[in-house]
Amino acid sequence: MKTLGLLAKLKAKKGQEQTVSDFIKGAIELARKENKTITWYSFQIDDNTFGIFDTFENEEGREAHLNGEIAKALMANADTLLSEPPVIEKITILSSK
C-alpha cells in the first residue's frame, strides 16, 4: 500500500522551460527502474512551474528514490535549469484509490 510520497516543485529559469519539461518527462525511464517507487508522475502547473509526485510503501523506498539517479541528475543541473532550489516535501498519504 502506498502510504508515503514526495512532492517536488520546480521553477524553470526563463528560457529553460522546455528543457525542464523534457527533463522531467524523460525521467520516467529512470523511475521505471526503481522497484520501490510505486507511482511516479511529472506535471506542469504554469508556464515555468513543474512538479513531480511519487509514492512509496515505506521510508526505505522513499529514501532510495531521494538518493537515486533522478535526484542526482536534477541537482547536477539545478543551477542551469532552475530559478530557485527545488522544493521537495515528504508527505503522508491519507487515502488513495
Long-range contacts (C-beta under 8 A, 24 or more apart in sequence): 1-57, 2-38, 2-39, 2-55, 2-56, 2-57, 2-93, 2-96, 3-56, 3-57, 3-58, 3-92, 3-93, 4-55, 4-56, 4-57, 4-58, 4-59, 4-61, 4-62, 4-90, 4-91, 4-92, 4-93, 5-53, 5-54, 5-55, 5-56, 5-62, 5-90, 5-91, 5-92, 5-93, 6-52, 6-53, 6-54, 6-56, 6-62, 6-65, 6-66, 6-88, 6-89, 6-90, 6-91, 7-51, 7-52, 7-53, 7-88, 7-89, 7-91, 8-51, 8-52, 8-53, 8-86, 8-87, 8-88, 8-89, 9-45, 9-49, 9-50, 9-51, 9-86, 9-87, 9-88, 10-49, 10-50, 10-51, 10-52, 10-74, 10-81, 10-82, 10-86, 11-48, 11-49, 11-50, 11-82, 11-83, 11-84, 12-48, 12-49, 12-50, 12-81, 12-82, 12-83, 13-48, 13-80, 13-81, 13-82, 13-83, 14-48, 14-83, 16-80, 16-81, 16-82, 17-47, 17-48, 19-81, 20-50, 20-81, 20-82, 21-50, 23-73, 23-74, 23-77, 23-81, 24-50, 24-52, 27-52, 27-70, 27-73, 27-74, 30-68, 30-69, 30-70, 30-73, 31-70, 33-69, 34-61, 34-64, 34-65, 34-68, 36-60, 36-61, 36-64, 36-65, 37-61, 37-65, 48-83, 55-93, 55-96, 62-90
